[in-house]
Amino acid sequence: MSHTLTAWLIGLAFLCSNQSVLAADLAVATAQAQTIQQERVFDAVIEAVHQSTVSAQIVGRVVEINYDVDDFVPKGSVILRFRDSEQRARLEQAQASLQETQARLKEAQDEYSRVKDIYAKKLVAKAELDKAEAGLKAARARVEAAAARLAEGQEQLDHTVIKAPFAGVVTQRHVELGETVGVGQPLMTGFSFEHLRATTQIPQAFVTAVREHGEARISLPDGKRVAAESLRVFPFADEQSHAFNVRVNLPQGDHGVYPGMFVKVAFVTGDAERVLIPAVAVVKRSELTGVYVVDAAGTVSLRQLRIGARHDEQVDVLAGLEVGEQVALDPIAAGIALKQQQR
């Protein structure tokens, strides 16, 4: 430590030649004991929550492909089309059939109304009224059947146009232009960027605590940490590793992570009392990690520390500092003050 400390102080010598800093003028912060959340960190892999394969619902020939592998597809966009001449012909037939049955229904309604009026005047037998009523019911049934055929025809026509169920990226294309496919045959596979999650495994010793607290934070590539929207611990352990799979859902938004990337997930496992100081007070030079301590007499000293986890703008001091001691918030100014003291 002495060699590292000496090198650090020599590096400040030229600054001290033209500057003067009094220890009394240094901004300081007091080391405080606080109850913080204990965390356990595990490696995880990002995956898409929504990933699926779109399959054919009809037998048909592919006549249009609008997207390929690695293309971004907006939700609802047409991915591909099948030849639809047969489906359109059936739909037109169903439309014509419906119009015809509706016309027959109008005739049956008029006939029933006419017979009903005559029957009210006791000019026809009850059998004639029953016959007209039966004809009306049959006409209504034919209209309903024709409407059902029309709906079925429209559905078959809709199946010739394949749309994206969600916004995402194509990962696999399973068909070629001009290819004839069958019902259930895969067409395209993709995943969505809108909902992502981190998957990992945790040892059985931590399962109870993770379930009890239900909190986790994901460390992003840019160094930021984002709180998990939710997490789910599987109800059973892996037979080989005896570890439990955990899915940690990220909140919606662009976090700079993509499926397949590695991240770290910190699970809250309990609470503990720790000594905390502002992170800006920490000096790191080569193998030295420390702070400038200012005592009650205004004397500045550089003290080596053992630092733990970071908590927002503060760091956890594992060893080297006691509660109530004051640390300089500007290490450069404190270093100059220390050099002046040693003259």
Buried (B, 14 or more C-beta within 10 A) or exposed (E): EEEBBEEBBEEBEEBBEEBEBEBEEBEBBEBEEEEBBBBBBBEBEBBBBBBBEBBBBBEBBBBBBEBEEEBEBEEEBBBBBBBBEBBBEBBEEBBEBBEEBBEBBEEBBEBBEEBBEBBEEEEBEEEBBEBBBEBBEEBBEBBEEBBEBBEEBBEBBBBBEBEBBBBBBBBEBBBEEEEEBEEEBBBBBBBBBBBBBBEBBBEEEBBEBBBEBEBBBBBBEEEEBBEBEEBEBEEEBEEEEEBBBBBBBBEEEEBEBBBEBEBBBBBBBEEEEBBBBBEBBBBEBEEBBBBBBBEEEEEBEBEBBEBBBBBEEBBBBEEBBEEEBBBBBBBBBBBBBBBBEEE
